[in-house]
Amino acid sequence: MQDATDNFDLHRAREIAQEIIDNLTKLNDVSLNHVIACFYDRLGIIAFEERNFQEAIGFYKKSLKIYEDEGNLDGIAFVYHELGTVSEMQYNFDDAILYYQKSSKINEDKGNIYKTALNYSKLASIAGKQLDYPLAFKYYDKALQIYQNAEDESGIASTYYNLGILGTTCARVTQNKQELLSSANTFLCISLQIREDKGNLYEASFNYHQLGIVAFLNKDYESAISYHYKAIGIRETLEAW
């Protein structure tokens, strides 16, 4: 099933997952319920990839019921996060916020602080979409602190990149434009350095693209063109058409 998913044969992956659920259910063995829940999660992910959001919610709620009956807090926290993602994609921000907060609360209570970082990033993204920029910065700062404590370079790079995008967005609509653009440029360069050091050139191309936007807003058109050409060059080399 994983091969089918990796190869984007979602229809086949769905068939396999459902077949496994059906066969396990016939065994009527409660000790296998957690396995069934995992495959409902898989069906939820597949439905999400297919943009069948209501169907994804249905699968996730089936797995959530099993996790709740078993008292599986890790499973519950996972499903809440996924339900938050689906709600966010549907622009149901109130529901998404509630789900992300529930997921964070469970992980915090269990001492799984690292797992809350992704929830904080999601909450920051929603705050930005709702134009609550101070709250968005606050959530990204929380996520960044967790990734730094965990020495997770990928998480650090992603969060600095998101801070750079947020700073660029704020600069377009607030008066302290130069200060925000300067901060955005700094955040993006920190992220870029980490990604290049790790050899993540494709991700680095997004930094170059965003740095080009910052340079453009600063009316530094020569640098803007240079950054965009760097982004294009990486993607052409990697054939990321």
Buried (B, 14 or more C-beta within 10 A) or exposed (E): BEEBBEEEBBEBBBEBBBEBBEEBEEEEEEEEBBBBBBBBBBBBBBBBBEEBBEBBBBBBEBBBBBBBEBEBBEBBBBBBBBBBBBBBEEEBBEBBBBBBBBBBBBBBEEEBBBBBBBBBBBBBBBBBBEEBBEBBBBBBBBBBBBBBEEEBBEBBBBBBBBBBBBBBBBBEEEEEBEEBBBBBBBBBBBBBBBBBEEEBBEBBBBBBBBBBBBBBBBEBEEBBEBBBEBBBEBBEEEEEE
